[in-house]
Amino acid sequence: MFNEINEINPTTEVDPTVASLKAKLRAAWMDGDYAAFCEYMKPGAMKILAGWRIEPGVRLLDVACGAGQTAIPAAQIGTRVTGVDIASNLIAAARKQAASKGLDVRFDEGDAEYLPYPDGAFDVVISMIGAMFAPRPEKVGSELARVCRSGGRLHMANWTPYGMVGQMFKVVVKHVPPPKGMEPPVRWGDEAAAYDRLRNNFTDIQLARRDYPSWSYPFDVGEVVEYFRTVYGPIKRAFASLNHPGQQALRKDLETVFATHSESENGITVLQAEYLDVSATRR
């Protein structure tokens, strides 16, 4: 077996307010069909992963791994991969996909704020548009550092506040206020915030805003919004919390955001979404 990492008993959340918030977040990510949703994003994720130049044989942890859309390709190049995610249905989907490909990948259900692994267990820790959604970034930053060995590498891709996804969430919050205690996830895509969260435990911190390299749909903007409403859990839940007039208003605003940040031709919509590429070395 590739993965000999010993699991430790993760700390359970004792703050009832935070525990309730996490239950809501887990439910949102388990709603819809994120395993299907991420297929349209996979070509871009593969280009980002290739840019990180991760070597075969290293022990890699993919935090907030979803249905394995990055972990499985990493395993296919010979990386010794462990993936962890808060959503049990996505972990089940990731295990099934890895098994179908004959890959030895370990997938665990777990919290990015309480990773169930020993100190320094991994050579490389990554998070592709994932750990940024945990509610307490200071705990996430500490855990990303704790499980990464000294001299190991951290790589993250985080949506910025300024790009399409950041503006999408800004629109959603206008219609559906976020739960109390939730730090805006897109602050992980702000250079100053990301640097501040990592600087105590990492050195050689490199931050670069980039356009997500490949993200397109074979239908028009209105249908893209409908697709998000149907399969992307957080957007699906936002629509479900509104009455009909509220849903229509949210749909109109989202169509404006998507139209502003995309190019459409011959029935294909290409989204233009900015993310912050983060790379750092564990002290």
C-alpha positions, 0 to 999 in steps of 0.5 A: 500500500502506498499510504502508510500515514497513521490516522490520529483521532481528530479534535471534535468541535466543542463550540456549539455555534461553530459546530452548527455552522460546520454542519450547515457547510457540510450539508451545503457541500453534500447537496447538489452534485459536486462530483459532476460539477467539478468535471467542467473545472477539471481541465483547468485544475490539471493545468494548475496541478502541472504548474506546481511540479509535484514530483512522483513518490512524495507524500501528498495531502489534498485538503478539501479534496472533493470527489478526488478531482485533483487527488486522483490525477496526482496519484496517476503520476506516482504521488502517494496521495491522501485526500480529506474532505468534510463531505462524506458523499464526496469521499465515497465518490472519490474512493469509488473512482480511485478503485475503478482506476486501480489506484491506491489513494487514501480518502478520509472524511475530516475537517480542515481545521482538525486534520486527522494526521500526525505532525509532519506527515506529508511532503506536500500539502495542496488545496485546490479551491477547497480549504478556503471555505472552512470558517476559521482561516487561522485554524486552517493555516495552522493545520496546513503547516502542522501536517507538512514536514519542515522543508515541505511545500504548500500549494493552494489555488484560492478564488480572489474577491475581485474575479468572477467567483468572488463577485458571484459570492458577493451577489449571493450574500446580497440576497442571502446573508451568510451564517454568523461566524463565517469569514469570507472565503475569498479573503484567502484570495487576497494577497495580504490576507493569505500572506498574513495567515501563512507567514509564521509557519512558512517561508518563500511565500509566492503569491500570484493572481492568475486566470483559471486556465480552462472552464467552459460549458456547452450552453449559454449564460442563462443555462450556466446559472441554471446548472449552478443552481441545480448541482452546485450545493452552495448556490442550490441552497441559496436559491432554496432559501428564497421565495419566487421573486427572490429567486428571480432577482438572484438569478438576474444578478448571477446572469449579470456576473456570469455574462460580465466575466465570460465569453460566449460563442457558438453556444459555448460559454467560457468563464473567466475566473481569477484565482490566487496561486499560493506556493510556500515552504514549511519552516 
